């Protein structure tokens, strides 16, 4: 079970909103510098993060809307606007795609700000596995962690993002995509004959035995219901 994972590249410096580590009475206090070093996934809950504070204290499971990457944010967005879906499982993989690293992306926020978009920069991706949602093509969602221009972080799936690559992408082109509903297999009856999976070559010899430098002993050998000499 993988409930906790490292932030790719060991950590990222940022800030934590004081009410998330000091109680609601500290809501009006200044942001607290921190190092974000871990990500936690609990099914049915929002992503949370592990941080180290500058006073040496370590605090676990800070939610997404409790963190910032800028020292000043004027109008913080609520958690539902920043993360479209709760976690699907304890088991997750956290990866930083080299091609997307620090790439600009337009984020379509979730409810209650679904009509708004905001530019951000890619940080990393959380993808879940070993659960019924992720194993079903039209239910699978990953969460790309994006550092938003307003100073907060978002965790959004593919269909709420539009990536910018000046040398390749053209936003004037329409997006005409449909949800993937298919699972693809390389090995299935009807697509291949069972003969294609045998270990015999055209001479009737076992290819595995030949590859291992072994030969068939002389004499009568029973094989798959027939006798050979």
N, C-alpha and C positions, 0 to 999 in steps of 0.2 A: 504494500500500500504506500502510495506517494502523496502524503497530505501536505508536505512542505517541500519547497524547492528553492534553490538559490536564484537571486536576481542575476541574469546573465552578465558576465564580466565582474562578478563578485558583489558590486553594490552601485548605488547611485545616490548622490547627495541631493537633499531636498529639505522640506520643512513639514512639520506635523502641526495641525491646528490644535491649540492647547486644550480645548474641551474634550478631545479624544484621549488625552493622557493625564489630565489634571482635574477632570470633572467639569460639569456644565457651568459652574461658577467662574471658570477661567475663560469663558467663551470670548471675552473682549480683549484678552491678553495678546501679546505678540506671538507670531509664529515661532516655533521652536526648531532650530536646525537639527537635522538628523541624517543618518545614512540608511537608506532603504536597502536591505540585503536579502530579504526572503519573501516568498509568496506562499500563501496558505489557501487551500481549497477544501471546503466542506460542502457536500451536496445540499442543494436547496438554500444556500446562503450566498451572499456576495463575497467576492474575492477579498481577502485581507492580506496585510503586509507586516513583516517584522522589521523594526527599526532600532537603531542604536542612537541614543540622544547624546548631545555634546557633553552632558554631565556624567556620562559613563553608564547610565541606566539603559537597559534593553526593554523594549515594550513590544508585546506580541499582538497580532491580529488587529492592526489599525485598518479600518475600511478605506476604500478608494477615495471617498470624499473627505477623508481626514488628512490627506496628503497633498502637498503642492510642490512644484519645482521652481516657483518664483517666491520671493520674499514678501510680495504684496499681492493680494487678490481682493478686489472690491466687491464683487457680487458672486460668491461661490455658488455653484450649481448643486442641486440635491443629488443624492446617490442614484435614483432611478434614471436621471438624465444622462448619467455617466456610464452606467453599465446596463446593457439591454437585457441580459439573462443572468440568472443565478448560476452557480457552479453545478455541473452535471454529476460530479463524482469526486471522491478523494483522490483518485488516480489521475495525474496530469503530467504533461510534458511541457517544460518551459524552454523556449528556443528563441534565439535572436537571428533572424534571417539576414545574411550579409547583404543581399540585394536590396532589402528594404531599410537597412540601417540608416537612421537619422533622416529618412526620406520624408518630405512633406506629404500630408494627406488631409483631405477634407472629410470631416466627421459629421454625419447626420446624427444629432443627439436623439436620445430616446425620450419617452414621456417623463415629465410633463412639458418637455421642450422639443417635441418631435418636429416642429416646423423650423427649427433653427439648425444652422450648420456652423461649424467652427474649424479653423485650420489647426493642425497639430503636427507633431513629429514622432515618427515610429520609435518605440523603445524595444519591445519584445512581444512574443506571442505565447499565450497559454492555450493548450489543446488537451482535451480530456480523452480518456480511453477506458476500456473495460466496463462499459455501462450501456444500457439499452438505447439511450438517446444518441450517443456518439457512434454506435454501431449501425444506426439506421440512417441511410443517406440523406433523407429530407429533414431529419431532426438534428443532424450534426451541426454544431456551432463551435468555433474557436473564439478566443478573445484577444484581439490585438491591443496591447497597452500603448496608449498614445499620450504624449505630453502636449496638452492643449495650450493654445495661445493665451488663454486667460489665467494660466498658472496651475490648473488642475490636471489630473490624469483621467483618461477614459479607458474603458475596456469594451471594445466593440467588435462584432463579427464582420465578415467580409461584405455583407450586403448593406452596411451602413458607412462604408468607406469608399473614397475615390482618390486614388494615388496619383502623385504628380512626378513625372520624369520628363524634364524638358526635351531630352533627346529622343523620346519615344512616344509618350502619351499625347493624345489630342482630345481635349474635353469637348470639342465641338461634335465629336462622334456620338451618336445615341448609344445607350446601353440597352441591349435586348438580350436578356439572359433569363433562364428558367431554373427552378429549383432542381437539383439533382435527385432523382428518385431511383437510380439504378445501382446495382452492385455488379461489378465485372469480374469474371473468372477466366483464368487461362486453361483450367482443367475441368471439363464437363463432358459427360456422355452426350452424343449428338453433335458436338463440336469436334471431337476427336474419336477415332476408332480405338477400342481397347488395345489393338495391336501396336498403336503408337507408344504405349507405355511399357511394352515388353522389353526385356533385356537381351533379346536375341537379334543378331545381325542377319544379313541375307543368307549366310551360310549355315544358319541354325546353331551357331555357337553362342555361348553366354558371354556377352561383352564385358560384364563385370569380372568374370573369371580371367578373361584374356588381359584385361587392364591390370589385374593383380599378378600376372605372370603365372597363373595356374592353368592347367589343362585338365580335360576330363580323363579319368582313368579308363583303361581298356576294359572291354567287356560290356555286359548288358546293364543299362541304367534305366530306371523307371523315372519318367518325367511327365508331369501333367497328364497322367492317364494313358500314356503311350510308351512303347518300348523302342529303344534304339540300340544298335549294335556298334 
